Amino acid sequence: MKKRIYSLLVLTSLFALVLLPAIPATAQTAEEWYNTGNDYFRAGEHAKAIECYTTAIELDPKYATAYGNRGLAYVSLGNYDLAVADYTRAIKLDPKYAKAYYNRGNAYCNLGKYDLAVTDYTRAIKLDPNLAAAYYNRGLAYLNLGKYDLAVADFTKSIELDPKDATAYFNRGTAYNSLGKYDLAVTDYTKSIELDPKDATAYFNRGTAYNSLGKYDLAVTDYTRAVELDPKYVEARYNRGNAYLNLGKYDLAVADYTKSIELDPKDATAYYNRGLAYKNLGKDNLAVADYTKSIELDPKDATAYYNRGTSYNSLGKYDLSVADFTRAIELDPKYAKAYRNRGVAYSKSGKYDLAVADYAKAISLDPGYAGTYYNRGNAYHELGQNDLAIPDYTKAISLDPGYAWTYYNRGNAYHELGQNDLAIADYKYACDNGVDEACEALKKLTGEK
């Protein structure tokens, strides 16, 4: 199953807009142009605000807050580089302008320059230790840099300064999620939900934390609430499908993946996972169709070819399964399961030499899997090479001593080599552990009735 966990990072909208009292429209002085710019900014007319701030700056080149507010207007228009230039000029004019550092940090964040953002937020905090938003946004920058412990520390400080900020709890939960501290993540998402019970993403992320804890029923409940709040929340439907898949509720998983596909028909993973659900329902033809669609959307996905190959195997279409396993191996030459299952397809096609070669490659990549030795032993047995089959069965038994069929098959190999005492011992173990065929073989070999 392919999982996706989405953590929404919310950049706070707290900006350092310095507003003066409203003035008449006939601006003359730098201050008047500045204030008119503020009026336009409040009205959402950011281009006109920029014109007014520019005039104010022309009249007073040392007007730091005019640079600062023009930077805000540039941010509103998505012109982050121009915003950075204005904040930088404002800082040069007023080195203690805390909110200019803060807002330049925001602009750097929007440009993906998180290290520079951290530096600016740190400076803003030194100038104004009670600026909760600076801790919060520095936490977001750390989160994007993968510095989750530092992010937790900043969100914690932000919460101390503003304990009613739902997004701070939400994003600290995201940091805890990334650290694998899922119980703490659940606690924070729960607090976020208490403060903002209409936030679908908080339910969604708490669902992912529950999913990571293996609490799939609770995950389903949260994803369901997220869908109730946002019926087009495709990721919530998709992840609820994953939770149903983990719970073995394959029909419900199919329904969620189907809805997810309706909302996002280009999502290869939804087709892939619906294929897994169909496979578990024994509907291999439908699984093949979904894997095929997944491959069309993502032709480099080795696992989709692999799983389509397993469904072809189940349908007895061994040539098609071999082709898919071969493609999976081409995409991922170290895909041990693809070699192993191609070996199975070759065995079912009676191509035991090719099967042996694939099992050998699978063993070299994953020497600890008992089933590969068992299957290679069977292939050797079909080739009449019981002297090679026996060591493989023995190795399989050492890795998985409870699988009675291995004893039965090794018993057959011993019997065909005339080593009946060893065969009897293996048949007896297999018979005692539920293999009826071993009981029959034991009776024939010992003459018992």
N, C-alpha and C positions, 0 to 999 in steps of 0.2 A: 504494500500500500504506500502510495506517495502522500506525504503529509505536507501541509503548508500552514505556517503560523505567521500571522500578520500582526505586527505591533505598531499601532498608530502613534506617531510622534507629533505632538501638537506644539508648534512654536507659539508662545504666548503673544497676544496682540497688544501688550502694554508698551506703548511708545512714549517718548519724551516730548510730546507736543506742548509747547509753552504758548498759552493763549493770552492775549491782552483784550481789554474791553472793545466792543464793536465800535467802529468809527464810520463816518460818512463815506460814501462811495468815491468822493473826490479826494483821493489820496495825494499828498504832497511830500511829506517827509518819509524817511526810511522806515520809521516806526509805523506810519500810516499804511505804507505799502505792505509791510510785514503783516499788519493786522488784517488787511484786506485778503492777503494770502491765506491767513488762518480761516477767514470766513469761507473762502472758496474750498479750502481743505475740508472744513466741516460739512460742506454741501456735496462733497465727493467729486468736485471739479478739480482734479489734481493738476492737470495741465495748466489751467489758469492760475492755480496756486503757485506753481513753479514760476510763471511769468512775474507774479507779484513779488515773490521772494527774491528773484533775480534783480528786479528793480531796486528793492530794498538794499541788496548787497552792493549794487552799483553806487547807490547814494552813500552807503556806509560799509566799506570793504571789511571792517572789523566787527561786523554784526554776527557774532557766533551763533546765536539762536536762529538767525535767518538761514545760515548754512545748515544748521541742524534740522530745521523744519523742511527745508527744501529736500534734504536727504530723505525725510519721511515721505514726501510726495513722490520722489523717484522710486522708493520702495513700493509704494502703492501702485505704480505703473510697471513694476517689475524691472526697473533699471538699476540693478544692484551695484554695478560698477560705479555709476555716477553717484549713487548714494554713498558708497564708501569714500569717494573723493570729497564729498561735502562734509561728511562726519570728520574726516581727517583734517580738513581745514578748520572746522569748528573746534576740534581738540587743540590745534596749534594756537588758536586765538584764546582758548580757555582750557588750559591743561587739567582743570579740576571739574570739567563738565562730565559728570558721571554718566548721565543718560546718553551723551554722545558716544562714549565707549560702548555702552550697552547696545545702542542701536546699530553701531557699526558691527558689533558682534552678531546681531541679527542678520545684517546684510551679508556678512561672511558666511553665516550658516546657510543662507539661501543660495550662496555661490558654491556650497560644498566645501568651504575652506574652514574646517572645524577647528584645526589647531589655532588659526588666527582668531577665530571666534572665542575660544577658551581664553586666550591672552586678553582680549578686550573685556570679556565678562569679569575676569579676575581683577582687572584694573578698576572696573566699575564698582565691584564689591569693596575694594580697598577704600574707594572714595565715599561709598555709601553702603555700609555693612548691613543695613536693613532693607536693601533693595531685593525683595523676595524673587522678583522676576529674573534677576541676574543669576541667582542660584539655580532657579528652574531651568533657564535656557542654557546655562553652562552644563547642567545635567543632561540636557538633550544633546549638546555637542559631544559630551563624553560618551553618551549612548551610541551616537553615530561613529565614534572612534573605537568602539568596542571596549572602552574603559568602564566596565559596568560597576565596579566597586566605587569609583569616583562619582559616577552618576548617582548611585544610591545615596552617597554622602550629601550631594548637592540637593537632591530632591527632599531628603530628610530635613535639611536646613530650610528649604523653601516651605515645607510643611510647618515647621516650627514658627516661621514668620507669618504664614497664612494657612492656618489649619482647616480652612473651609475650601481649599483649592482642590477640587476633584481631580483635575488633570495631573497634579503633582503625585497624588496617590497612584493614579493610572500609570504614569510613566515610571514611577519607582517599581511598580509591579512588573512592568516590562523589563526593567533592568534585572530584577530578581529572576524573572523567567529565563533571561539570557544566561544568568549564573547557575541555572539549574535548581534554584531555591523556590520550588513551585508552591510549597505551603505558604511562604511569605508573599509570593505573588498573589495567591488566592486572597490572602488577608487584605492586601492593598486594593485589589480590584473590588473586593466587597465593600471597602470604605468608599471607594470612588462611586460605586453604585448607590450607596446610601446618600451621598451628596448630590448625585445626578442620576436618578433612577431611569431616565429616558435615554441614557447613552448606550446604544446598541453595541458599540465597540468594546465597552467594558465587559458586558456579558460575553461577547465573543472571546476576548482575551482570557477571561476567567475560565471559559470553556476549554481553551487550549492548555491552560495550566492543569485543570482537572484531567484532561486527556493525558498529559505527561505523567500524572500521578497514577494513571490506570483507573481513574474513577469515571468510567465512560458514561454511566447513567447520569451523573451530575453534569458532565460535559454536554450531554444531549439536552438536559434541561436548560442550560445556559444558551446553547445555540438556538434552541427553540424560542427563547425570550428575545434573542437578537433578531430572529426572523419576524417575530410579532411586531417588534418596533420598526423594522425595516424589511418589508416583504421582498425587496429586491437585493437583499444582502447575500450575494452569490457565495461569498466565502463562508458564511455561516451555514448555508445549506450544504456546501461541499464538505466542511469539517464535521457537520452532523452526520453526513453519510459515512465519513471515516469512523466516527464513534460507533455508529450502528454496525459497521463492518467488524470492528473489534468486539462487539457484543454478539456477533453471529446472527444479527437480524438483517439478513441479506436483502430481503424484499424491501424493507424500509430504506436500506442503503441505496438500492437501485432507484427508488422514488426520489431520494434527495439528489443523487447524481443526475438524474433525468431533468429535474428542475434547474439544477445548476447549469446544465448544458443548454437548456432553453434560454437562460439569462446570459450565458456566455458560450456560444457555440464554437468558439475557437480554443477552448480550454482542453488541451490534450490530456491533462491529468484526470479530468473528470471522466472522460471516455475510458482511460486506462483503469481507474478504480472501479468504474461500473463493470468493466470487463472482469475484474477480480470477483466482484459480487456475483455476477452471472456464473463464473467458474465454480464458485462455492455452492451455487444452487444447482449445479450439474447441467447448466445450459451453455454448453461449450460453443454451439453455433452462434449464439448471441455474444458470447465472450469474444469469439474470433472477430465478429463485426466491429465490436468496440475497440479491440486492440488495433484493428486495421485503420480505423479512423484516427486513433491516437498516433499511429505511425505516420499517417498522411500529414498530420499537424506538426509532428516532431520526428522526422525521419532519422534522427541520430540517437534515439532512445533505445539503447540495447535491451533494457528490461521489457519493453513492449514487444520486441521481437521474441524474446525469451518466453514470455507468458503466452503469446500467440502460439509459439511452438508447443508448449505444454498442452494447450487446448487441441491443437491438431493431433498430438499424440493420443489424447483421450478419444478423439474421433476416429482413430485408426488411419489418419492421413500422414503416414510416416515420411513420405518424400517431402511434403510441405513442412513438416516439423523440422526435418533435417535442414531444409533451406533457411528456416527462421533461426535455428540455433547457430547455424553457420554465420548468418548476418550478425547475430548478437556477438559472436566471437570476433568477427572482423572489427566491430565497434569497440569491443572491450576484450582484448586478447587474454586477460587474466580472469575471465568470467568462468570460474570453476563449475558452477551449476550448469552452464550452457554446454560445456564439454560432457559433463555427466549425463545430462538428459539427451544430448545428441547420441551418446553411447546407448542409451535406452532405446531410442528410435532405431538405431542401427541393429540392435539386438532383436527387436520386434520384426525387423525386416529380414532377419536371418544373416545379416552382415556382421558376423561375430569378430572377424579380424579388425574391422574398422571400429567396432565397439570397444575392443580391448585397447586400441590406441587412444581412444577418447577417454576411457576410464584412467589410463595411465597418466594422461595429461591432467585430468581432474585431480588425481592423487598428488601430483607434483605441486599443484596450486593449493590444495586443501587436504593435507595428509591425515587430518583428524576425523574425517567423516566416514563412519562405518559402512554406510550404504554403498559407497563406491567400490570398496573392496568386495562386498557381497555381490554386487552386480558383475564385477570383473570375474569373480569366481564362477558365476553362472555362465558367463561367456566362454571361459576356458573349458568348463564342463561340456558345453555344447560343441566345442571344437575337439573334444576327446582328450584334452590336456589336463587330466585330473591331478597330475603331479604339481601343476601350477595353480589349479583351482583350490587345492587344500590350504596352501599358505595364505591365500586371500581370505578364505572363510575363517581361518584361525585369527588373522589380523582383525577381521570384522568382529569376531567374538570378543577379542580383547578390548575393543572400543565400545561395544554394545553387547555385554554378556547376557542380556535378557531377551534377545530376539531369537525365539526358538527355531524359526525357519532356517537360520544359518546352520544350526546343528543338524537339522534334517538334510540339508543339501550337502553338508560336509560328510554326513553319514553315507549318502549316495555315492560320493566320490571315493570314500574309503572302500565301500562295498565293491565298486567296479574295479578297484585295484586289488581286490582280494584280501583287504585288511579288515576282516569281519569283526574282530574283537573291538576295534576302534569304531567301526560302523555301528555295532550294537550299542555302545556307550552313547554315541550321538543320537541314535534313534530313541533310546530310552529317555534322554533329557527332553528331546523335542516332544515325544509322546506325553510325558508327564506335564508338559507345559502347553498342551492344547492343540498340537498338530496331529490331526487324525491320520494323515498319510504316513506319519512316522510310526504310529501304532501298528498300521497294517504291514509296513516294511519290517518292523521288529518281529511280528508274528511269523512272517514268511521266513525270516532269517533264522529264527530260533526254533521254529516248528511249533510254537505255542499256539493254542486255540483261544 
